[in-house]
Amino acid sequence: METNEKDTNAPNDANIVTKGEYADLKGVSKSRVSQWAKAGRLVLTDDGRVMVAQSDARLALTSSPRGASKARSSTTTRPSSSLLDAAYEARQIDNARRARSEAEIAEMKAARARGELVRTDDVIRAINDCAAIIVRHIDQLPYAIYHRLAAESDAHKCLQILLDAVDETRTQIADGIATAEREVDSMAKAQTDGG
């Protein structure tokens, strides 16, 4: 004797399948679906077909945390169809959020592996290293040229000494920053390979 609720006000045919089709949807055997039907864990139409959304919701509501089924008798008060629909919809929303979050995490991991994302503290450290390189070279500039400027009385030659020193300093800064970039790249690669 089947103890499951039969619903004569079925929604639409797209939401109604045979027990065999429902078994395929759930990835279980037809006998498992028959067990669920006998235990009252499915919502069936008068002709014995499975109402998918309502049955999914009822299965979710009648499962224990460890996965063991809680059979319900025909005397048990069953939740209304609208409550089952709301539970099913909430579950679908939660599943969609979880899937979206997992996809975002996977994309971030892939982007990091491709070198498109780096950790904030690595960027801050790289900026600080570059700033230190620039400041160090600018601070050294007067000491590198003061003796040549002191020995020169021609303003054009003094200007040329300054321009040459600035060009040399720019080259040193660029080399220092390139070295810092290579170090950051190698740290990022080590983190990607290790994590």
C-alpha positions in Angstrom: 0.0 0.0 0.0 1.5 3.3 -1.1 1.5 6.0 1.6 2.6 8.9 -0.5 0.5 12.0 -1.2 -1.1 12.1 -4.7 -1.7 15.5 -6.2 -4.5 15.9 -8.8 -3.6 19.6 -9.3 -0.3 18.9 -11.0 1.6 21.9 -12.1 2.9 21.3 -15.7 3.9 18.3 -17.6 7.6 19.5 -17.8 7.7 19.0 -14.0 6.2 15.5 -14.1 8.2 12.4 -15.1 7.9 8.6 -14.8 9.6 6.8 -11.9 12.2 5.5 -14.3 12.9 9.0 -15.6 13.1 10.3 -12.0 15.6 7.6 -11.2 17.8 8.7 -14.1 17.5 12.4 -12.9 18.6 11.5 -9.4 21.2 8.9 -10.5 19.6 6.1 -8.5 18.0 2.8 -9.4 14.3 2.5 -10.2 13.9 0.3 -7.1 15.3 3.1 -4.9 12.6 5.4 -6.4 9.9 2.8 -5.7 11.2 2.6 -2.1 10.9 6.4 -1.8 7.4 6.3 -3.2 6.3 3.6 -0.8 7.9 5.5 2.1 5.9 8.6 1.2 9.0 10.6 0.2 7.7 11.4 -3.3 4.8 13.5 -4.5 3.0 11.5 -7.2 0.2 12.3 -9.6 -3.0 10.1 -9.7 -1.4 8.0 -12.5 1.7 7.4 -10.4 4.1 9.8 -12.1 6.6 11.8 -10.1 6.3 15.6 -9.6 9.9 16.5 -9.7 10.2 19.8 -7.8 7.8 18.8 -5.0 9.5 15.3 -4.7 13.0 16.9 -4.6 11.8 19.2 -1.8 10.2 16.4 0.1 13.3 14.2 -0.2 15.3 17.1 1.2 12.9 17.5 4.1 12.8 13.8 4.9 16.5 13.1 4.9 18.5 12.9 8.1 21.9 14.7 8.4 23.6 11.3 7.9 21.6 10.5 4.8 19.3 7.9 6.3 15.7 8.3 5.3 12.9 9.1 7.7 9.9 7.3 6.5 6.6 9.1 6.9 3.3 7.4 7.4 0.1 8.4 5.9 -1.1 9.8 9.3 1.9 12.2 9.4 1.0 15.8 8.7 2.6 16.7 5.5 3.8 20.2 4.6 1.6 22.1 2.2 2.5 22.2 -1.5 3.4 25.9 -1.2 5.8 25.2 1.7 7.4 22.5 -0.4 7.7 24.8 -3.3 9.3 27.5 -1.1 11.7 25.0 0.4 12.6 23.8 -3.1 13.1 27.3 -4.4 15.3 28.2 -1.4 17.4 25.1 -1.9 17.8 26.0 -5.6 18.8 29.5 -4.7 21.4 28.2 -2.2 22.7 25.7 -4.7 23.0 28.5 -7.3 24.9 30.7 -4.9 27.2 27.9 -3.9 27.9 27.0 -7.5 28.6 30.7 -8.3 30.9 31.0 -5.4 32.8 27.9 -6.3 33.1 29.1 -9.9 34.5 32.5 -8.7 37.0 30.8 -6.5 38.1 28.5 -9.3 38.5 31.4 -11.6 40.5 33.4 -9.1 42.8 30.4 -8.6 43.2 30.0 -12.3 43.9 33.7 -12.8 46.5 33.6 -10.0 48.1 30.5 -11.7 48.3 32.5 -14.9 49.9 35.4 -13.1 47.0 37.7 -13.5 46.3 38.1 -9.8 48.9 38.7 -7.0 48.5 39.1 -3.3 48.1 42.6 -2.0 51.0 42.4 0.4 53.3 41.4 -2.5 52.2 44.4 -4.5 52.7 46.7 -1.5 56.2 45.2 -0.9 57.1 45.7 -4.6 55.9 49.4 -4.6 58.0 50.0 -1.4 61.0 48.4 -3.0 60.7 50.5 -6.1 60.2 53.7 -4.0 63.4 52.8 -2.0 65.4 52.3 -5.2 64.3 55.7 -6.6 65.0 57.5 -3.3 68.4 55.9 -2.9 69.5 56.9 -6.5 68.1 60.4 -6.2 69.9 60.8 -2.8 73.2 59.6 -4.4 73.0 62.0 -7.4 74.5 65.1 -5.8 77.4 63.2 -4.3 78.1 61.5 -7.7 78.5 64.9 -9.6 79.4 67.6 -7.1 83.1 67.4 -7.7 82.7 67.6 -11.5 80.4 70.6 -11.2 82.7 72.3 -8.8 85.6 72.0 -11.3 83.5 73.4 -14.1 82.9 77.1 -14.7 81.0 76.8 -18.1 77.2 76.7 -17.5 76.6 74.6 -20.6 79.1 72.0 -19.5 77.5 72.0 -16.0 74.1 71.5 -17.6 75.5 68.6 -19.7 77.0 67.0 -16.5 73.6 67.2 -14.8 71.8 65.8 -17.8 74.2 62.9 -18.1 73.9 62.2 -14.3 70.1 62.2 -14.6 70.2 59.8 -17.5 72.5 57.5 -15.7 70.3 57.6 -12.6 67.2 56.8 -14.7 69.0 53.8 -16.1 70.0 52.6 -12.6 66.5 53.1 -11.3 65.0 51.1 -14.3 67.6 48.3 -13.7 66.7 48.2 -10.0 63.0 48.1 -10.7 63.4 45.3 -13.3 65.3 43.3 -10.7 62.5 43.9 -8.2 59.9 42.8 -10.8 61.9 39.5 -11.4 62.0 38.8 -7.7 58.2 39.4 -7.3 57.6 37.2 -10.3 59.7 34.4 -8.9 57.9 34.7 -5.5 54.5 34.6 -7.2 55.6 31.5 -9.2 56.9 29.8 -6.1 53.5 30.5 -4.4 51.6 29.2 -7.4 53.7 26.0 -7.6 53.5 25.5 -3.8 49.8 26.4 -3.3 
